[in-house]
Amino acid sequence: MIAGHFAIADITKLTCFQSENLWYLNLAAIGPDIFDKIVSALFGAPSRGVFHSLPVFVSIIALALLLRPWVGLEASTISAGLFLWGSHLFSDFLEPRVLFWPFLGPLGTSPKFNIMDKLRSFYIVRVFPGQFWLDVFFVVSMWVIVISKFVISRSSNY
Ligand SMILES: [Zn+2]
């Protein structure tokens, strides 16, 4: 999923975490990709790597809870970030080997991350049809919510 991660962040902003910063929500929604795609582009590591792993996510949750008193973030901000990071792992349809890394062996190899190849294989060739349609579902859902809120706000002005 590509645009769908951003759509989930926008849906979250429009519904349950309205007071959180939209940039923060979008960054959290693509958090695993930010780390893994950069490492993949630079060093040829798998593009769905260590930061797409559930044990690493649990470590991030523990770290967030540990550092929260020192960093001074609201519990809702931490919850929003963790929710979106978790939604990323769920919506990526990860292989068990990636999701449970390092418990099921090494990640394996994959070609270096290239954004144009990724966009082409995802939206034109549709190598991952399930993910493509999940992407479409979240983007359409986001627009339905945006348009609904717009219509409701206009009708309440009369
Ligand atoms: Zn990802």
Backbone and ligand atoms as CSV (ligand in chain L), in Angstrom:
chain,resi,resn,atom,element,x,y,z
A,1,MET,N,N,0.837,-1.177,0.000
A,1,MET,CA,C,0.000,0.000,0.000
A,1,MET,C,C,0.883,1.242,0.000
A,2,ILE,N,N,0.478,2.259,-0.738
A,2,ILE,CA,C,1.267,3.483,-0.774
A,2,ILE,C,C,0.398,4.658,-0.315
A,3,ALA,N,N,-0.519,5.104,-1.154
A,3,ALA,CA,C,-1.377,6.241,-0.790
A,3,ALA,C,C,-2.286,5.894,0.380
A,4,GLY,N,N,-2.623,4.613,0.521
A,4,GLY,CA,C,-3.515,4.175,1.589
A,4,GLY,C,C,-2.976,4.483,2.975
A,5,HIS,N,N,-1.642,4.422,3.155
A,5,HIS,CA,C,-1.066,4.756,4.472
A,5,HIS,C,C,-1.376,6.215,4.827
A,6,PHE,N,N,-1.239,7.101,3.837
A,6,PHE,CA,C,-1.546,8.517,4.076
A,6,PHE,C,C,-3.053,8.703,4.299
A,7,ALA,N,N,-3.856,7.937,3.556
A,7,ALA,CA,C,-5.314,8.038,3.727
A,7,ALA,C,C,-5.719,7.608,5.134
A,8,ILE,N,N,-5.093,6.550,5.664
A,8,ILE,CA,C,-5.400,6.103,7.035
A,8,ILE,C,C,-5.032,7.214,8.023
A,9,ALA,N,N,-3.885,7.867,7.802
A,9,ALA,CA,C,-3.496,8.980,8.684
A,9,ALA,C,C,-4.529,10.100,8.617
A,10,ASP,N,N,-5.006,10.398,7.415
A,10,ASP,CA,C,-6.000,11.465,7.257
A,10,ASP,C,C,-7.332,11.074,7.898
A,11,ILE,N,N,-7.738,9.811,7.728
A,11,ILE,CA,C,-8.978,9.336,8.353
A,11,ILE,C,C,-8.850,9.450,9.873
A,12,THR,N,N,-7.679,9.067,10.385
A,12,THR,CA,C,-7.431,9.157,11.830
A,12,THR,C,C,-7.556,10.605,12.305
A,13,LYS,N,N,-6.993,11.534,11.526
A,13,LYS,CA,C,-7.069,12.957,11.873
A,13,LYS,C,C,-8.515,13.453,11.849
A,14,LEU,N,N,-9.289,12.978,10.865
A,14,LEU,CA,C,-10.669,13.433,10.706
A,14,LEU,C,C,-11.618,12.824,11.733
A,15,THR,N,N,-11.219,11.689,12.332
A,15,THR,CA,C,-12.149,10.983,13.219
A,15,THR,C,C,-11.665,10.938,14.670
A,16,CYS,N,N,-10.705,10.094,14.978
A,16,CYS,CA,C,-10.405,9.823,16.391
A,16,CYS,C,C,-9.233,10.608,16.989
A,17,PHE,N,N,-8.337,11.178,16.187
A,17,PHE,CA,C,-7.225,11.939,16.757
A,17,PHE,C,C,-7.202,13.345,16.148
A,18,GLN,N,N,-8.296,14.066,16.291
A,18,GLN,CA,C,-8.469,15.367,15.636
A,18,GLN,C,C,-7.500,16.432,16.154
A,19,SER,N,N,-7.031,16.302,17.382
A,19,SER,CA,C,-6.158,17.341,17.936
A,19,SER,C,C,-4.683,17.113,17.593
A,20,GLU,N,N,-4.369,15.971,16.973
A,20,GLU,CA,C,-2.964,15.673,16.662
A,20,GLU,C,C,-2.546,16.358,15.357
A,21,ASN,N,N,-1.253,16.612,15.231
A,21,ASN,CA,C,-0.690,17.257,14.050
A,21,ASN,C,C,-0.741,16.300,12.852
A,22,LEU,N,N,-1.250,16.793,11.731
A,22,LEU,CA,C,-1.403,15.936,10.547
A,22,LEU,C,C,-0.060,15.451,10.004
A,23,TRP,N,N,0.965,16.301,10.070
A,23,TRP,CA,C,2.297,15.882,9.596
A,23,TRP,C,C,2.811,14.726,10.440
A,24,TYR,N,N,2.636,14.845,11.752
A,24,TYR,CA,C,3.064,13.779,12.659
A,24,TYR,C,C,2.321,12.473,12.340
A,25,LEU,N,N,1.006,12.570,12.130
A,25,LEU,CA,C,0.213,11.372,11.842
A,25,LEU,C,C,0.667,10.716,10.544
A,26,ASN,N,N,0.939,11.531,9.520
A,26,ASN,CA,C,1.402,10.975,8.246
A,26,ASN,C,C,2.774,10.328,8.386
A,27,LEU,N,N,3.659,10.963,9.157
A,27,LEU,CA,C,4.994,10.371,9.367
A,27,LEU,C,C,4.881,9.046,10.107
A,28,ALA,N,N,4.003,8.984,11.112
A,28,ALA,CA,C,3.826,7.737,11.855
A,28,ALA,C,C,3.241,6.645,10.952
A,29,ALA,N,N,2.340,7.049,10.047
A,29,ALA,CA,C,1.695,6.075,9.157
A,29,ALA,C,C,2.681,5.434,8.192
A,30,ILE,N,N,3.736,6.172,7.829
A,30,ILE,CA,C,4.738,5.592,6.926
A,30,ILE,C,C,6.069,5.361,7.648
A,31,GLY,N,N,6.032,5.382,8.980
A,31,GLY,CA,C,7.239,5.201,9.787
A,31,GLY,C,C,8.088,3.999,9.385
A,32,PRO,N,N,7.491,2.803,9.292
A,32,PRO,CA,C,8.314,1.646,8.910
A,32,PRO,C,C,8.985,1.833,7.548
A,33,ASP,N,N,8.277,2.458,6.602
A,33,ASP,CA,C,8.864,2.673,5.273
A,33,ASP,C,C,9.970,3.718,5.299
A,34,ILE,N,N,9.809,4.752,6.103
A,34,ILE,CA,C,10.840,5.789,6.166
A,34,ILE,C,C,12.192,5.153,6.494
A,35,PHE,N,N,12.202,4.319,7.516
A,35,PHE,CA,C,13.467,3.692,7.916
A,35,PHE,C,C,13.915,2.634,6.905
A,36,ASP,N,N,13.027,1.695,6.581
A,36,ASP,CA,C,13.454,0.563,5.757
A,36,ASP,C,C,13.748,0.940,4.305
A,37,LYS,N,N,12.985,1.855,3.728
A,37,LYS,CA,C,13.243,2.231,2.322
A,37,LYS,C,C,14.565,2.990,2.198
A,38,ILE,N,N,14.885,3.817,3.182
A,38,ILE,CA,C,16.151,4.549,3.142
A,38,ILE,C,C,17.319,3.576,3.251
A,39,VAL,N,N,17.218,2.646,4.199
A,39,VAL,CA,C,18.286,1.650,4.358
A,39,VAL,C,C,18.386,0.802,3.089
A,40,SER,N,N,17.248,0.479,2.493
A,40,SER,CA,C,17.254,-0.318,1.264
A,40,SER,C,C,17.900,0.451,0.115
A,41,ALA,N,N,17.532,1.720,-0.043
A,41,ALA,CA,C,18.092,2.524,-1.135
A,41,ALA,C,C,19.592,2.731,-0.970
A,42,LEU,N,N,20.031,2.876,0.284
A,42,LEU,CA,C,21.450,3.139,0.526
A,42,LEU,C,C,22.303,1.874,0.519
A,43,PHE,N,N,21.788,0.804,1.134
A,43,PHE,CA,C,22.636,-0.371,1.357
A,43,PHE,C,C,22.114,-1.654,0.707
A,44,GLY,N,N,20.988,-1.588,0.002
A,44,GLY,CA,C,20.476,-2.776,-0.666
A,44,GLY,C,C,19.805,-3.772,0.262
A,45,ALA,N,N,19.465,-3.338,1.465
A,45,ALA,CA,C,18.746,-4.221,2.397
A,45,ALA,C,C,17.313,-4.386,1.894
A,46,PRO,N,N,16.577,-5.404,2.373
A,46,PRO,CA,C,15.181,-5.562,1.932
A,46,PRO,C,C,14.359,-4.304,2.221
A,47,SER,N,N,13.463,-3.935,1.296
A,47,SER,CA,C,12.687,-2.703,1.468
A,47,SER,C,C,11.612,-2.849,2.542
A,48,ARG,N,N,11.243,-4.075,2.848
A,48,ARG,CA,C,10.411,-4.340,4.021
A,48,ARG,C,C,11.299,-5.115,4.981
A,49,GLY,N,N,11.941,-4.363,5.865
A,49,GLY,CA,C,12.959,-4.963,6.703
A,49,GLY,C,C,12.642,-4.903,8.167
A,50,VAL,N,N,13.662,-4.596,8.915
A,50,VAL,CA,C,13.627,-4.657,10.373
A,50,VAL,C,C,12.481,-3.828,10.958
A,51,PHE,N,N,12.215,-2.647,10.409
A,51,PHE,CA,C,11.187,-1.778,10.993
A,51,PHE,C,C,9.767,-2.196,10.605
A,52,HIS,N,N,9.633,-3.257,9.802
A,52,HIS,CA,C,8.324,-3.837,9.517
A,52,HIS,C,C,8.065,-5.051,10.421
A,53,SER,N,N,8.939,-5.248,11.399
A,53,SER,CA,C,8.843,-6.421,12.267
A,53,SER,C,C,8.006,-6.107,13.514
A,54,LEU,N,N,7.173,-7.074,13.901
A,54,LEU,CA,C,6.342,-6.925,15.098
A,54,LEU,C,C,7.181,-6.822,16.376
A,55,PRO,N,N,8.216,-7.666,16.553
A,55,PRO,CA,C,9.055,-7.501,17.748
A,55,PRO,C,C,9.711,-6.122,17.822
A,56,VAL,N,N,10.109,-5.558,16.696
A,56,VAL,CA,C,10.688,-4.209,16.695
A,56,VAL,C,C,9.605,-3.194,17.057
A,57,PHE,N,N,8.377,-3.414,16.565
A,57,PHE,CA,C,7.254,-2.531,16.906
A,57,PHE,C,C,6.985,-2.580,18.417
A,58,VAL,N,N,7.017,-3.778,18.993
A,58,VAL,CA,C,6.826,-3.914,20.449
A,58,VAL,C,C,7.933,-3.157,21.187
A,59,SER,N,N,9.158,-3.223,20.671
A,59,SER,CA,C,10.273,-2.483,21.273
A,59,SER,C,C,10.032,-0.978,21.183
A,60,ILE,N,N,9.472,-0.535,20.064
A,60,ILE,CA,C,9.177,0.896,19.890
A,60,ILE,C,C,8.085,1.328,20.871
A,61,ILE,N,N,7.087,0.459,21.076
A,61,ILE,CA,C,6.033,0.759,22.064
A,61,ILE,C,C,6.669,0.913,23.450
A,62,ALA,N,N,7.528,-0.057,23.820
A,62,ALA,CA,C,8.177,-0.006,25.133
A,62,ALA,C,C,9.025,1.255,25.268
A,63,LEU,N,N,9.776,1.586,24.225
A,63,LEU,CA,C,10.617,2.785,24.238
A,63,LEU,C,C,9.764,4.047,24.374
A,64,ALA,N,N,8.634,4.093,23.644
A,64,ALA,CA,C,7.745,5.259,23.709
A,64,ALA,C,C,7.187,5.419,25.121
A,65,LEU,N,N,6.790,4.311,25.737
A,65,LEU,CA,C,6.244,4.376,27.101
A,65,LEU,C,C,7.315,4.778,28.107
A,66,LEU,N,N,8.536,4.273,27.898
A,66,LEU,CA,C,9.645,4.601,28.792
A,66,LEU,C,C,10.046,6.073,28.694
A,67,LEU,N,N,10.098,6.586,27.462
A,67,LEU,CA,C,10.588,7.955,27.242
A,67,LEU,C,C,9.510,9.021,27.414
A,68,ARG,N,N,8.237,8.606,27.452
A,68,ARG,CA,C,7.127,9.560,27.498
A,68,ARG,C,C,7.274,10.602,28.610
A,69,PRO,N,N,7.618,10.215,29.858
A,69,PRO,CA,C,7.745,11.236,30.903
A,69,PRO,C,C,8.840,12.264,30.611
A,70,TRP,N,N,9.927,11.843,29.968
A,70,TRP,CA,C,11.041,12.767,29.697
A,70,TRP,C,C,10.772,13.634,28.485
A,71,VAL,N,N,10.126,13.044,27.465
A,71,VAL,CA,C,9.867,13.787,26.234
A,71,VAL,C,C,8.693,14.744,26.425
A,72,GLY,N,N,7.768,14.387,27.316
A,72,GLY,CA,C,6.644,15.261,27.623
A,72,GLY,C,C,5.519,15.216,26.614
A,73,LEU,N,N,5.420,14.111,25.869
A,73,LEU,CA,C,4.327,13.981,24.900
A,73,LEU,C,C,3.057,13.517,25.605
A,74,GLU,N,N,1.924,13.943,25.059
A,74,GLU,CA,C,0.633,13.489,25.574
A,74,GLU,C,C,0.455,12.006,25.257
A,75,ALA,N,N,-0.292,11.327,26.109
A,75,ALA,CA,C,-0.576,9.909,25.876
A,75,ALA,C,C,-1.309,9.720,24.550
A,76,SER,N,N,-2.189,10.662,24.201
A,76,SER,CA,C,-2.945,10.519,22.943
A,76,SER,C,C,-2.016,10.654,21.730
A,77,THR,N,N,-0.976,11.472,21.839
A,77,THR,CA,C,-0.022,11.621,20.733
A,77,THR,C,C,0.744,10.317,20.522
A,78,ILE,N,N,1.192,9.732,21.637
A,78,ILE,CA,C,1.903,8.445,21.553
A,78,ILE,C,C,0.962,7.376,21.002
A,79,SER,N,N,-0.272,7.344,21.496
A,79,SER,CA,C,-1.248,6.342,21.035
A,79,SER,C,C,-1.502,6.482,19.541
A,80,ALA,N,N,-1.664,7.718,19.070
A,80,ALA,CA,C,-1.916,7.944,17.644
A,80,ALA,C,C,-0.752,7.430,16.806
A,81,GLY,N,N,0.456,7.756,17.225
A,81,GLY,CA,C,1.640,7.312,16.489
A,81,GLY,C,C,1.757,5.797,16.450
A,82,LEU,N,N,1.531,5.181,17.588
A,82,LEU,CA,C,1.637,3.722,17.641
A,82,LEU,C,C,0.510,3.063,16.847
A,83,PHE,N,N,-0.682,3.628,16.922
A,83,PHE,CA,C,-1.814,3.086,16.153
A,83,PHE,C,C,-1.485,3.110,14.662
A,84,LEU,N,N,-0.942,4.238,14.200
A,84,LEU,CA,C,-0.663,4.364,12.769
A,84,LEU,C,C,0.506,3.485,12.342
A,85,TRP,N,N,1.516,3.380,13.191
A,85,TRP,CA,C,2.637,2.479,12.886
A,85,TRP,C,C,2.105,1.050,12.782
A,86,GLY,N,N,1.261,0.646,13.737
A,86,GLY,CA,C,0.662,-0.696,13.723
A,86,GLY,C,C,-0.227,-0.903,12.503
A,87,SER,N,N,-0.978,0.119,12.114
A,87,SER,CA,C,-1.839,-0.013,10.935
A,87,SER,C,C,-0.995,-0.234,9.683
A,88,HIS,N,N,0.194,0.352,9.673
A,88,HIS,CA,C,1.106,0.151,8.538
A,88,HIS,C,C,1.483,-1.326,8.428
A,89,LEU,N,N,1.851,-1.926,9.558
A,89,LEU,CA,C,2.248,-3.339,9.553
A,89,LEU,C,C,1.079,-4.217,9.113
A,90,PHE,N,N,-0.131,-3.892,9.591
A,90,PHE,CA,C,-1.318,-4.670,9.237
A,90,PHE,C,C,-1.629,-4.545,7.750
A,91,SER,N,N,-1.590,-3.340,7.218
A,91,SER,CA,C,-2.039,-3.119,5.845
A,91,SER,C,C,-0.974,-3.444,4.801
A,92,ASP,N,N,0.236,-3.732,5.223
A,92,ASP,CA,C,1.281,-4.126,4.263
A,92,ASP,C,C,1.194,-5.606,3.874
A,93,PHE,N,N,0.315,-6.375,4.500
A,93,PHE,CA,C,0.193,-7.820,4.222
A,93,PHE,C,C,1.571,-8.494,4.266
A,94,LEU,N,N,2.260,-8.351,5.379
A,94,LEU,CA,C,3.646,-8.809,5.465
A,94,LEU,C,C,3.765,-10.325,5.511
A,95,GLU,N,N,4.845,-10.822,4.932
A,95,GLU,CA,C,5.156,-12.233,5.049
A,95,GLU,C,C,5.511,-12.506,6.507
A,96,PRO,N,N,5.170,-13.715,7.035
A,96,PRO,CA,C,5.508,-14.031,8.424
A,96,PRO,C,C,7.005,-13.843,8.733
A,97,ARG,N,N,7.849,-14.144,7.745
A,97,ARG,CA,C,9.300,-14.009,7.934
A,97,ARG,C,C,9.688,-12.568,8.248
A,98,VAL,N,N,8.994,-11.606,7.645
A,98,VAL,CA,C,9.265,-10.183,7.899
A,98,VAL,C,C,8.580,-9.753,9.192
A,99,LEU,N,N,7.299,-10.146,9.339
A,99,LEU,CA,C,6.509,-9.707,10.485
A,99,LEU,C,C,7.107,-10.182,11.812
A,100,PHE,N,N,7.656,-11.384,11.812
A,100,PHE,CA,C,8.186,-11.933,13.067
A,100,PHE,C,C,9.705,-11.956,13.113
A,101,TRP,N,N,10.355,-11.162,12.246
A,101,TRP,CA,C,11.804,-11.091,12.266
A,101,TRP,C,C,12.255,-10.708,13.675
A,102,PRO,N,N,13.254,-11.336,14.246
A,102,PRO,CA,C,14.211,-12.286,13.674
A,102,PRO,C,C,13.888,-13.739,13.986
A,103,PHE,N,N,12.674,-14.029,14.469
A,103,PHE,CA,C,12.364,-15.361,14.990
A,103,PHE,C,C,12.187,-16.429,13.916
A,104,LEU,N,N,11.887,-16.055,12.669
A,104,LEU,CA,C,11.685,-17.055,11.620
A,104,LEU,C,C,12.831,-17.060,10.605
A,105,GLY,N,N,13.983,-16.567,11.019
A,105,GLY,CA,C,15.145,-16.586,10.132
A,105,GLY,C,C,15.411,-15.220,9.525
A,106,PRO,N,N,16.397,-15.187,8.635
A,106,PRO,CA,C,16.790,-13.897,8.049
A,106,PRO,C,C,15.701,-13.345,7.117
A,107,LEU,N,N,15.772,-12.046,6.844
A,107,LEU,CA,C,14.786,-11.381,6.001
A,107,LEU,C,C,14.870,-11.814,4.542
A,108,GLY,N,N,16.021,-12.283,4.118
A,108,GLY,CA,C,16.198,-12.624,2.712
A,108,GLY,C,C,16.689,-11.418,1.936
A,109,THR,N,N,16.657,-11.541,0.635
A,109,THR,CA,C,17.149,-10.438,-0.193
A,109,THR,C,C,16.007,-9.894,-1.044
A,110,SER,N,N,16.145,-8.654,-1.434
A,110,SER,CA,C,15.192,-8.054,-2.369
A,110,SER,C,C,15.948,-6.981,-3.133
A,111,PRO,N,N,15.447,-6.610,-4.308
A,111,PRO,CA,C,16.155,-5.577,-5.070
A,111,PRO,C,C,16.138,-4.252,-4.323
A,112,LYS,N,N,17.124,-3.406,-4.626
A,112,LYS,CA,C,17.176,-2.080,-4.014
A,112,LYS,C,C,15.875,-1.332,-4.254
A,113,PHE,N,N,15.443,-0.568,-3.251
A,113,PHE,CA,C,14.197,0.186,-3.377
A,113,PHE,C,C,14.344,1.271,-4.420
A,114,ASN,N,N,13.376,1.310,-5.324
A,114,ASN,CA,C,13.339,2.356,-6.344
A,114,ASN,C,C,11.893,2.829,-6.434
A,115,ILE,N,N,11.645,4.087,-6.126
A,115,ILE,CA,C,10.271,4.594,-6.017
A,115,ILE,C,C,9.507,4.459,-7.333
A,116,MET,N,N,10.145,4.683,-8.474
A,116,MET,CA,C,9.436,4.593,-9.750
A,116,MET,C,C,9.051,3.150,-10.066
A,117,ASP,N,N,9.963,2.210,-9.799
A,117,ASP,CA,C,9.623,0.794,-9.995
A,117,ASP,C,C,8.479,0.387,-9.068
A,118,LYS,N,N,8.532,0.893,-7.838
A,118,LYS,CA,C,7.509,0.563,-6.854
A,118,LYS,C,C,6.140,1.086,-7.296
A,119,LEU,N,N,6.090,2.353,-7.721
A,119,LEU,CA,C,4.819,2.944,-8.170
A,119,LEU,C,C,4.275,2.200,-9.394
A,120,ARG,N,N,5.161,1.879,-10.333
A,120,ARG,CA,C,4.745,1.168,-11.547
A,120,ARG,C,C,4.196,-0.213,-11.205
A,121,SER,N,N,4.920,-0.972,-10.366
A,121,SER,CA,C,4.460,-2.325,-10.041
A,121,SER,C,C,3.187,-2.300,-9.200
A,122,PHE,N,N,3.006,-1.232,-8.420
A,122,PHE,CA,C,1.843,-1.177,-7.539
A,122,PHE,C,C,0.595,-0.673,-8.263
A,123,TYR,N,N,0.719,0.420,-9.020
A,123,TYR,CA,C,-0.470,1.047,-9.606
A,123,TYR,C,C,-0.725,0.677,-11.071
A,124,ILE,N,N,0.284,0.292,-11.813
A,124,ILE,CA,C,0.079,0.000,-13.234
A,124,ILE,C,C,0.039,-1.508,-13.472
A,125,VAL,N,N,1.079,-2.209,-13.048
A,125,VAL,CA,C,1.123,-3.661,-13.245
A,125,VAL,C,C,0.249,-4.369,-12.209
A,126,ARG,N,N,0.081,-3.766,-11.059
A,126,ARG,CA,C,-0.700,-4.315,-9.933
A,126,ARG,C,C,-0.217,-5.706,-9.529
A,127,VAL,N,N,1.043,-5.751,-9.128
A,127,VAL,CA,C,1.654,-6.997,-8.683
A,127,VAL,C,C,0.992,-7.487,-7.392
A,128,PHE,N,N,0.491,-6.543,-6.587
A,128,PHE,CA,C,-0.134,-6.908,-5.308
A,128,PHE,C,C,-1.602,-6.470,-5.337
A,129,PRO,N,N,-2.490,-7.241,-6.006
A,129,PRO,CA,C,-3.876,-6.782,-6.171
A,129,PRO,C,C,-4.605,-6.558,-4.849
A,130,GLY,N,N,-4.376,-7.403,-3.843
A,130,GLY,CA,C,-5.042,-7.215,-2.547
A,130,GLY,C,C,-4.663,-5.893,-1.930
A,131,GLN,N,N,-3.386,-5.581,-1.963
A,131,GLN,CA,C,-2.916,-4.320,-1.404
A,131,GLN,C,C,-3.389,-3.135,-2.229
A,132,PHE,N,N,-3.443,-3.324,-3.542
A,132,PHE,CA,C,-3.920,-2.240,-4.401
A,132,PHE,C,C,-5.356,-1.871,-4.027
A,133,TRP,N,N,-6.219,-2.881,-3.880
A,133,TRP,CA,C,-7.624,-2.599,-3.575
A,133,TRP,C,C,-7.803,-2.095,-2.152
A,134,LEU,N,N,-6.956,-2.516,-1.228
A,134,LEU,CA,C,-6.999,-1.952,0.128
A,134,LEU,C,C,-6.611,-0.465,0.069
A,135,ASP,N,N,-5.624,-0.164,-0.744
A,135,ASP,CA,C,-5.201,1.218,-0.971
A,135,ASP,C,C,-6.377,2.037,-1.502
A,136,VAL,N,N,-7.047,1.518,-2.523
A,136,VAL,CA,C,-8.206,2.206,-3.113
A,136,VAL,C,C,-9.292,2.388,-2.048
A,137,PHE,N,N,-9.544,1.340,-1.253
A,137,PHE,CA,C,-10.574,1.412,-0.209
A,137,PHE,C,C,-10.298,2.562,0.764
A,138,PHE,N,N,-9.062,2.668,1.246
A,138,PHE,CA,C,-8.761,3.711,2.235
A,138,PHE,C,C,-8.783,5.107,1.612
A,139,VAL,N,N,-8.305,5.232,0.389
A,139,VAL,CA,C,-8.328,6.554,-0.256
A,139,VAL,C,C,-9.777,6.986,-0.503
A,140,VAL,N,N,-10.615,6.068,-0.991
A,140,VAL,CA,C,-12.028,6.396,-1.219
A,140,VAL,C,C,-12.710,6.713,0.113
A,141,SER,N,N,-12.421,5.910,1.146
A,141,SER,CA,C,-13.013,6.162,2.472
A,141,SER,C,C,-12.644,7.548,2.972
A,142,MET,N,N,-11.380,7.923,2.790
A,142,MET,CA,C,-10.944,9.242,3.239
A,142,MET,C,C,-11.748,10.331,2.531
A,143,TRP,N,N,-11.920,10.203,1.229
A,143,TRP,CA,C,-12.666,11.228,0.477
A,143,TRP,C,C,-14.137,11.242,0.859
A,144,VAL,N,N,-14.711,10.073,1.147
A,144,VAL,CA,C,-16.112,10.022,1.600
A,144,VAL,C,C,-16.246,10.798,2.915
A,145,ILE,N,N,-15.302,10.607,3.836
A,145,ILE,CA,C,-15.348,11.316,5.120
A,145,ILE,C,C,-15.157,12.820,4.902
A,146,VAL,N,N,-14.174,13.183,4.058
A,146,VAL,CA,C,-13.911,14.612,3.803
A,146,VAL,C,C,-15.152,15.272,3.197
A,147,ILE,N,N,-15.747,14.648,2.200
A,147,ILE,CA,C,-16.923,15.228,1.536
A,147,ILE,C,C,-18.119,15.260,2.493
A,148,SER,N,N,-18.288,14.198,3.287
A,148,SER,CA,C,-19.385,14.163,4.259
A,148,SER,C,C,-19.257,15.299,5.260
A,149,LYS,N,N,-18.041,15.489,5.775
A,149,LYS,CA,C,-17.827,16.576,6.750
A,149,LYS,C,C,-18.100,17.930,6.108
A,150,PHE,N,N,-17.690,18.086,4.839
A,150,PHE,CA,C,-17.918,19.335,4.133
A,150,PHE,C,C,-19.419,19.584,3.964
A,151,VAL,N,N,-20.147,18.559,3.537
A,151,VAL,CA,C,-21.597,18.688,3.328
A,151,VAL,C,C,-22.296,18.981,4.656
A,152,ILE,N,N,-21.904,18.278,5.716
A,152,ILE,CA,C,-22.520,18.484,7.035
A,152,ILE,C,C,-22.247,19.912,7.519
A,153,SER,N,N,-21.009,20.381,7.336
A,153,SER,CA,C,-20.690,21.735,7.814
A,153,SER,C,C,-21.442,22.791,6.998
A,154,ARG,N,N,-21.629,22.570,5.706
A,154,ARG,CA,C,-22.383,23.528,4.869
A,154,ARG,C,C,-23.863,23.528,5.248
A,155,SER,N,N,-24.414,22.329,5.491
A,155,SER,CA,C,-25.843,22.259,5.805
A,155,SER,C,C,-26.132,22.810,7.204
A,156,SER,N,N,-25.150,22.740,8.095
A,156,SER,CA,C,-25.379,23.277,9.434
A,156,SER,C,C,-25.286,24.809,9.467
A,157,ASN,N,N,-24.756,25.396,8.392
A,157,ASN,CA,C,-24.666,26.856,8.324
A,157,ASN,C,C,-25.995,27.514,7.963
A,158,TYR,N,N,-26.953,26.713,7.461
A,158,TYR,CA,C,-28.239,27.295,7.060
A,158,TYR,C,C,-29.220,27.295,8.210
L,1,ZN,ZN,ZN,5.723,-0.682,4.466
